[in-house]
Amino acid sequence: MNLPERLPTAAVPRSAARMADIEPFHVMQVIARAKELEAQGRTIVNMVVGEPDFPIAPLVQQAAMRVLEAGHLHYTPALGITPLREAISNWYRERYGVAVPAARIAVTTGSSGALLLTMGVLLDPGDQVLLADPGYPCNRHFVRAMDGEPVGIPVGPDTAYQLSAELVERHWTPRTKAVLVCSPSNPTGTLIPPLALRAIHEVVRARGGVLISDEIYHGLTYGPQVPTALELGDDIFVINSFSKYFGMTGFRLGWLIAPEAFMFDVDKLTGNLFISPPDIAQRAALAAFHPDTIRVLEERRELYRAQRDFLLPALKELGFDVPVVPEGAFYIYANCRRFTDDTHAFCWDVLEKAGVAITPGLDFGDNDPRHHVRFSYPKPIPLLEEGVRRLREYLAHSGSKR
Ligand SMILES: Cc1ncc(COP(=O)(O)O)c(C=O)c1O
């Protein structure tokens, strides 16, 4: 056989174009550096990670151990085991007074799985999804991963860093398919008032779009309880999780409640993407709704409230500006214009010099990130006090604008 003298150079495979739009968590570098500093013997006050330090609730732990001891872990139905779907349905009846049939509930791998599924079921290439900026960064990436176009709408203190009907109307285009709201919000901890949510829903419905409500921080509010968007109708996609209120991040379990007409597609897609949610996590989660577990979780919620009530005034006194009281989640999103025009550099400097780890605004969107940082506060108050002490000292020496 006559081979050509030189084989043609093969084209180098490259990632899909969408990958250019999917950013890593910038804060991972801060976390890695904090770990390095700890390995060198420094103590770091870590207010970065979006989860408390508590162990899982005792009954959940015992349930998981029983499952392991029995030695059987298998695939489950794609939409989750029936007892858990029914337990979630009960939760809505008891907590919110809303009837949600188990048939509309899909148990998922974290609310991350639910968000990806929602975008996969809803979006055609180029469909736009309107989201608040600042917002949880993965939400725009879920949209992009499913070939949609996330449209960040800058929000500020005037709307409590939330979307409003007026903003949705103003940014709606013929390509808009859905609006995603998140209340309480990450990173701002602020809420959408029920009437404002109703107004957004009306605008979305009138335009033939879909409202998606990320309710992952429900249960973690420090004023009146927040109603679920499901109260407004059964045409809304609602996402929730065992990660935050239930304190089960490591189980990777959440759920999606979708309008009935979409459940066939939800079932099909989740089966293809994930086969099923994790068996052990689902069976452990059955114990999450037990009154003894809820008692533990409610005690923890009171601690988070006390932690917020300590940290919020302390940060304001240091000169951070927090124009809207965060009424939920466990975050404070602070404007630090007084200290810096580059919070990325600021966070690095605070970590190196003061040993306090906080998240730069860059991770939450394009809306003035260089003047904002996020504090994650579910930490013992003495640790928060130490963080504040260190920040005070740091700001006294290096706090003026560079
Ligand atoms: C607003 C929001 N949505 C969704 C998630 C995803 O959480 P999980 O997949 O653990 O349920 C997070 C995690 O921090 C979040 O803050």
The ligand as an SDF file (V2000), in Angstrom:
LIG
                    3D

 16 16  0  0  0  0  0  0  0  0999 V2000
  -29.7710   29.8570   44.5180 C   0  0  0  0  0  0  0  0  0  0  0  0
  -29.2390   28.4670   44.4460 C   0  0  0  0  0  0  0  0  0  0  0  0
  -29.8530   27.5900   43.6420 N   0  0  0  0  0  0  0  0  0  0  0  0
  -29.4050   26.3320   43.5280 C   0  0  0  0  0  0  0  0  0  0  0  0
  -28.2990   25.8830   44.2360 C   0  0  0  0  0  0  0  0  0  0  0  0
  -27.8410   24.4560   44.0470 C   0  0  0  0  0  0  0  0  0  0  0  0
  -27.8850   23.7090   45.2360 O   0  0  0  0  0  0  0  0  0  0  0  0
  -28.0530   22.1410   45.3470 P   0  0  0  0  0  0  0  0  0  0  0  0
  -27.7080   21.5440   44.0240 O   0  0  0  0  0  0  0  0  0  0  0  0
  -27.1250   21.7320   46.4320 O   0  0  0  0  0  0  0  0  0  0  0  0
  -29.4810   21.8700   45.7010 O   0  0  0  0  0  0  0  0  0  0  0  0
  -27.6200   26.7760   45.0950 C   0  0  0  0  0  0  0  0  0  0  0  0
  -26.4240   26.3580   45.8610 C   0  0  0  0  0  0  0  0  0  0  0  0
  -25.7910   27.0930   46.5720 O   0  0  0  0  0  0  0  0  0  0  0  0
  -28.1150   28.1030   45.2050 C   0  0  0  0  0  0  0  0  0  0  0  0
  -27.5260   29.0130   45.9990 O   0  0  0  0  0  0  0  0  0  0  0  0
  1  2  1  0
  2  3  1  0
  2 15  2  0
  3  4  2  0
  4  5  1  0
  5  6  1  0
  5 12  2  0
  6  7  1  0
  7  8  1  0
  8  9  2  0
  8 10  1  0
  8 11  1  0
 12 13  1  0
 12 15  1  0
 13 14  2  0
 15 16  1  0
M  END
$$$$
